[in-house]
């Protein structure tokens, strides 16, 4: 389960919009990610 501590907002970026961070918290990933992995919407298992 993703928490606020798991996510980092970086600019410029090609990943998920920072405006969606509250929607992503509590979701899980479809794979095991390592630190600084660029996430895309397709990587999220939505709640």
Biopython code that builds the backbone (N, CA, C, O; Angstrom):
import numpy as np
from Bio.PDB.StructureBuilder import StructureBuilder

atoms = [
    (1, "UNK", "N", (0.842, -1.167, 0.000)),
    (1, "UNK", "CA", (0.000, 0.000, 0.000)),
    (1, "UNK", "C", (0.896, 1.241, 0.000)),
    (1, "UNK", "O", (1.809, 1.357, 0.817)),
    (2, "UNK", "N", (0.631, 2.145, -0.905)),
    (2, "UNK", "CA", (1.435, 3.359, -1.011)),
    (2, "UNK", "C", (1.033, 4.371, 0.055)),
    (2, "UNK", "O", (-0.148, 4.595, 0.323)),
    (3, "UNK", "N", (2.052, 4.969, 0.649)),
    (3, "UNK", "CA", (1.839, 6.029, 1.628)),
    (3, "UNK", "C", (2.487, 7.310, 1.103)),
    (3, "UNK", "O", (3.208, 7.289, 0.105)),
    (4, "UNK", "N", (2.227, 8.399, 1.772)),
    (4, "UNK", "CA", (2.828, 9.673, 1.380)),
    (4, "UNK", "C", (4.352, 9.599, 1.439)),
    (4, "UNK", "O", (5.037, 10.246, 0.647)),
    (5, "UNK", "N", (4.879, 8.816, 2.370)),
    (5, "UNK", "CA", (6.335, 8.679, 2.511)),
    (5, "UNK", "C", (6.961, 7.899, 1.351)),
    (5, "UNK", "O", (8.166, 8.007, 1.122)),
    (6, "UNK", "N", (6.170, 7.120, 0.623)),
    (6, "UNK", "CA", (6.670, 6.331, -0.509)),
    (6, "UNK", "C", (6.798, 7.151, -1.785)),
    (6, "UNK", "O", (7.495, 6.744, -2.715)),
    (7, "UNK", "N", (6.136, 8.298, -1.840)),
    (7, "UNK", "CA", (6.046, 9.066, -3.075)),
    (7, "UNK", "C", (6.862, 10.352, -3.008)),
    (7, "UNK", "O", (6.932, 11.011, -1.971)),
    (8, "UNK", "N", (7.475, 10.691, -4.134)),
    (8, "UNK", "CA", (8.248, 11.922, -4.252)),
    (8, "UNK", "C", (7.812, 12.639, -5.522)),
    (8, "UNK", "O", (7.665, 12.016, -6.574)),
    (9, "UNK", "N", (7.609, 13.920, -5.427)),
    (9, "UNK", "CA", (7.240, 14.724, -6.592)),
    (9, "UNK", "C", (8.512, 15.379, -7.125)),
    (9, "UNK", "O", (9.241, 16.046, -6.390)),
    (10, "UNK", "N", (8.762, 15.174, -8.418)),
    (10, "UNK", "CA", (9.962, 15.736, -9.041)),
    (10, "UNK", "C", (9.560, 16.455, -10.317)),
    (10, "UNK", "O", (8.629, 16.043, -11.008)),
    (11, "UNK", "N", (10.264, 17.524, -10.619)),
    (11, "UNK", "CA", (10.018, 18.308, -11.823)),
    (11, "UNK", "C", (11.307, 18.460, -12.596)),
    (11, "UNK", "O", (12.358, 18.442, -11.956)),
    (12, "UNK", "N", (11.334, 18.608, -13.904)),
    (12, "UNK", "CA", (10.189, 18.288, -14.739)),
    (12, "UNK", "C", (9.954, 16.791, -14.708)),
    (12, "UNK", "O", (10.872, 16.027, -14.410)),
    (13, "UNK", "N", (8.758, 16.366, -15.005)),
    (13, "UNK", "CA", (8.463, 14.951, -14.918)),
    (13, "UNK", "C", (7.539, 14.457, -16.001)),
    (13, "UNK", "O", (6.783, 15.218, -16.604)),
    (14, "UNK", "N", (7.620, 13.164, -16.232)),
    (14, "UNK", "CA", (6.779, 12.515, -17.225)),
    (14, "UNK", "C", (5.899, 11.460, -16.580)),
    (14, "UNK", "O", (5.259, 10.668, -17.273)),
    (15, "UNK", "N", (5.868, 11.449, -15.267)),
    (15, "UNK", "CA", (5.100, 10.450, -14.544)),
    (15, "UNK", "C", (3.708, 10.935, -14.223)),
    (15, "UNK", "O", (3.106, 11.687, -14.989)),
    (16, "UNK", "N", (3.203, 10.502, -13.090)),
    (16, "UNK", "CA", (1.851, 10.820, -12.654)),
    (16, "UNK", "C", (1.790, 12.262, -12.150)),
    (16, "UNK", "O", (2.712, 12.736, -11.487)),
    (17, "UNK", "N", (0.722, 12.935, -12.464)),
    (17, "UNK", "CA", (0.543, 14.330, -12.039)),
    (17, "UNK", "C", (0.510, 14.424, -10.512)),
    (17, "UNK", "O", (-0.146, 13.610, -9.864)),
    (18, "UNK", "N", (1.204, 15.400, -9.928)),
    (18, "UNK", "CA", (1.162, 15.603, -8.477)),
    (18, "UNK", "C", (-0.255, 15.886, -7.963)),
    (18, "UNK", "O", (-0.528, 15.692, -6.778)),
    (19, "UNK", "N", (-1.146, 16.337, -8.828)),
    (19, "UNK", "CA", (-2.521, 16.603, -8.407)),
    (19, "UNK", "C", (-3.269, 15.317, -8.048)),
    (19, "UNK", "O", (-4.330, 15.373, -7.426)),
    (20, "UNK", "N", (-2.725, 14.163, -8.435)),
    (20, "UNK", "CA", (-3.372, 12.878, -8.155)),
    (20, "UNK", "C", (-2.818, 12.181, -6.915)),
    (20, "UNK", "O", (-3.215, 11.055, -6.615)),
    (21, "UNK", "N", (-1.907, 12.832, -6.190)),
    (21, "UNK", "CA", (-1.236, 12.167, -5.079)),
    (21, "UNK", "C", (-2.225, 11.647, -4.032)),
    (21, "UNK", "O", (-2.024, 10.558, -3.494)),
    (22, "UNK", "N", (-3.277, 12.394, -3.735)),
    (22, "UNK", "CA", (-4.250, 11.935, -2.735)),
    (22, "UNK", "C", (-5.032, 10.722, -3.217)),
    (22, "UNK", "O", (-5.483, 9.919, -2.400)),
    (23, "UNK", "N", (-5.200, 10.573, -4.519)),
    (23, "UNK", "CA", (-5.880, 9.406, -5.081)),
    (23, "UNK", "C", (-4.985, 8.169, -5.063)),
    (23, "UNK", "O", (-5.478, 7.045, -4.967)),
    (24, "UNK", "N", (-3.684, 8.374, -5.154)),
    (24, "UNK", "CA", (-2.727, 7.271, -5.215)),
    (24, "UNK", "C", (-2.432, 6.695, -3.831)),
    (24, "UNK", "O", (-2.201, 5.494, -3.692)),
    (25, "UNK", "N", (-2.440, 7.549, -2.815)),
    (25, "UNK", "CA", (-2.176, 7.082, -1.453)),
    (25, "UNK", "C", (-3.221, 6.035, -1.086)),
    (25, "UNK", "O", (-4.422, 6.267, -1.223)),
    (26, "UNK", "N", (-2.754, 4.890, -0.622)),
    (26, "UNK", "CA", (-3.642, 3.788, -0.264)),
    (26, "UNK", "C", (-3.739, 2.728, -1.348)),
    (26, "UNK", "O", (-4.233, 1.630, -1.093)),
    (27, "UNK", "N", (-3.274, 3.041, -2.562)),
    (27, "UNK", "CA", (-3.271, 2.071, -3.657)),
    (27, "UNK", "C", (-2.010, 1.214, -3.567)),
    (27, "UNK", "O", (-1.131, 1.474, -2.745)),
    (28, "UNK", "N", (-1.931, 0.205, -4.408)),
    (28, "UNK", "CA", (-0.731, -0.626, -4.488)),
    (28, "UNK", "C", (-0.188, -0.565, -5.909)),
    (28, "UNK", "O", (-0.875, -0.135, -6.835)),
    (29, "UNK", "N", (1.057, -1.004, -6.064)),
    (29, "UNK", "CA", (1.674, -1.074, -7.381)),
    (29, "UNK", "C", (1.516, -2.476, -7.954)),
    (29, "UNK", "O", (1.353, -3.444, -7.212)),
    (30, "UNK", "N", (1.564, -2.576, -9.266)),
    (30, "UNK", "CA", (1.469, -3.869, -9.945)),
    (30, "UNK", "C", (2.804, -4.598, -9.968)),
    (30, "UNK", "O", (2.886, -5.733, -10.438)),
    (31, "UNK", "N", (3.854, -3.948, -9.460)),
    (31, "UNK", "CA", (5.194, -4.553, -9.437)),
    (31, "UNK", "C", (5.953, -4.009, -8.237)),
    (31, "UNK", "O", (5.540, -3.024, -7.625)),
    (32, "UNK", "N", (7.060, -4.653, -7.904)),
    (32, "UNK", "CA", (7.928, -4.165, -6.835)),
    (32, "UNK", "C", (8.835, -3.082, -7.404)),
    (32, "UNK", "O", (9.641, -3.351, -8.294)),
    (33, "UNK", "N", (8.711, -1.880, -6.905)),
    (33, "UNK", "CA", (9.495, -0.748, -7.399)),
    (33, "UNK", "C", (10.667, -0.468, -6.463)),
    (33, "UNK", "O", (10.583, -0.704, -5.257)),
    (34, "UNK", "N", (11.739, 0.029, -7.022)),
    (34, "UNK", "CA", (12.889, 0.478, -6.235)),
    (34, "UNK", "C", (12.827, 1.991, -6.129)),
    (34, "UNK", "O", (12.058, 2.642, -6.837)),
    (35, "UNK", "N", (13.628, 2.537, -5.253)),
    (35, "UNK", "CA", (13.661, 3.980, -5.048)),
    (35, "UNK", "C", (13.896, 4.717, -6.368)),
    (35, "UNK", "O", (14.703, 4.286, -7.192)),
    (36, "UNK", "N", (13.189, 5.825, -6.559)),
    (36, "UNK", "CA", (13.293, 6.707, -7.729)),
    (36, "UNK", "C", (12.746, 6.094, -9.019)),
    (36, "UNK", "O", (13.108, 6.536, -10.109)),
    (37, "UNK", "N", (11.880, 5.084, -8.911)),
    (37, "UNK", "CA", (11.224, 4.530, -10.090)),
    (37, "UNK", "C", (10.150, 5.502, -10.566)),
    (37, "UNK", "O", (9.319, 5.946, -9.773)),
    (38, "UNK", "N", (10.162, 5.830, -11.843)),
    (38, "UNK", "CA", (9.150, 6.699, -12.428)),
    (38, "UNK", "C", (7.865, 5.887, -12.588)),
    (38, "UNK", "O", (7.857, 4.853, -13.256)),
    (39, "UNK", "N", (6.795, 6.355, -11.980)),
    (39, "UNK", "CA", (5.523, 5.640, -12.034)),
    (39, "UNK", "C", (4.602, 6.244, -13.082)),
    (39, "UNK", "O", (4.596, 7.454, -13.304)),
    (40, "UNK", "N", (3.829, 5.383, -13.718)),
    (40, "UNK", "CA", (2.805, 5.772, -14.672)),
    (40, "UNK", "C", (1.458, 5.300, -14.121)),
    (40, "UNK", "O", (1.414, 4.428, -13.253)),
    (41, "UNK", "N", (0.373, 5.865, -14.615)),
    (41, "UNK", "CA", (-0.958, 5.480, -14.143)),
    (41, "UNK", "C", (-1.205, 3.985, -14.324)),
    (41, "UNK", "O", (-1.902, 3.376, -13.513)),
    (42, "UNK", "N", (-0.645, 3.383, -15.373)),
    (42, "UNK", "CA", (-0.841, 1.951, -15.628)),
    (42, "UNK", "C", (-0.166, 1.074, -14.573)),
    (42, "UNK", "O", (-0.457, -0.120, -14.497)),
    (43, "UNK", "N", (0.728, 1.637, -13.758)),
    (43, "UNK", "CA", (1.449, 0.888, -12.728)),
    (43, "UNK", "C", (0.654, 0.754, -11.433)),
    (43, "UNK", "O", (1.050, 0.003, -10.541)),
    (44, "UNK", "N", (-0.453, 1.468, -11.321)),
    (44, "UNK", "CA", (-1.220, 1.540, -10.066)),
    (44, "UNK", "C", (-2.369, 0.536, -10.076)),
    (44, "UNK", "O", (-3.105, 0.429, -11.057)),
    (45, "UNK", "N", (-2.514, -0.204, -8.963)),
    (45, "UNK", "CA", (-3.712, -1.025, -8.714)),
    (45, "UNK", "C", (-4.651, -0.110, -7.935)),
    (45, "UNK", "O", (-4.457, 0.113, -6.740)),
    (46, "UNK", "N", (-5.656, 0.413, -8.606)),
    (46, "UNK", "CA", (-6.552, 1.394, -7.995)),
    (46, "UNK", "C", (-7.446, 0.751, -6.954)),
    (46, "UNK", "O", (-7.867, -0.396, -7.105)),
    (47, "UNK", "N", (-7.736, 1.502, -5.887)),
    (47, "UNK", "CA", (-8.581, 0.988, -4.806)),
    (47, "UNK", "C", (-10.035, 0.972, -5.180)),
    (47, "UNK", "O", (-10.874, 0.566, -4.376)),
]
sb = StructureBuilder()
sb.init_structure("model")
sb.init_model(0)
sb.init_chain("A")
sb.init_seg("    ")
for serial, (resi, resn, name, xyz) in enumerate(atoms, 1):
    if name == "N":
        sb.init_residue(resn, " ", resi, " ")
    sb.init_atom(name, np.array(xyz, "f"), 0.0, 1.0, " ", f" {name:<3s}", serial, name[0])
structure = sb.get_structure()
